[in-house]
């Protein structure tokens, strides 16, 4: 987390660069409170009853949950890696 936070802070606070930064560190969404130019977006998905569907729609705000396990299962990762 520390390295990802430092990179994001440098990109938005020092370089003022336009950047798309994808991460599984939900804590980084708080950077939008510190830097008004940082904006949170997420790709919507639906998960229910063991089914997972990516909706391919970009929405405002941070994701309300992580879909990493579903993506790993859909990618055929071995169960010993996912567990």
N, C-alpha and C positions, 0 to 999 in steps of 0.2 A: 504494500500500500504506500509506503513512504516514497519510493521512487516514482510511482505513478502520480502522487500528489505533487512532488517537486517538479516533475515535467509539466503537468497541467498549469501549475502556478507560474512557472517560467514562461510558458507559451502565452498565457492570457495576461499576466501581470507585467512582464518585461518586454516580450516581443510584440505583443498586441496583434498576434497573427490569426488569420482565419484558419481554423483547424477542426477536423472531425475526429473526436477522440472516443473510441469505444472501449468500455471496460466492464468488468464484473464487480468493481469496487463501488458499492452503492454510496459509500461515504463521500465519494468525490462529487456527488450531486450537490453537496453543501457549498461548493465553490461558487455557485450562482448567487449565493447570499453575499459573498465577499466581493465578487466581480460582476457587476451588472451586465457586462458584455458576454459572460458565460451563460449559455442557454442549455437547458436539459431537454432532450428528445428521446423517445424510445420507439421501437418497432412493436406493434401490438401482436399479441398471440392469445390463443385460447387453449386452456388445459383443463380437462375434466374427465373423470372416469378412465384414467389411463391413456387418454387420447390427447395429442398435442398438435395444434395447427397454427402455423405462422400466418398471420393475416396480411403481412407486407404493407402495413399502413403506418407511416410515421406520425406519431402523435406528440403533443406538447407534454412536458414534465418528465420526471424520472419514472422508470418502470416500478410498479408496485410489488413485483416479485421477480425472482430469478428463474429462468427457464433452462439453466445449464444442464441439469440432469436429463431433462427431456431431449435436449439437443444431443447429448452424449449417447442416449439410448437410440435415437433416430440415426445416429452416425455409426451404430453397431460397435460401440466401445464394449470391451469385455465386461461382464458383470462385476468381476473382481476389481476393475478400475473404478467403476461407478459407485460401488458400495462404500 
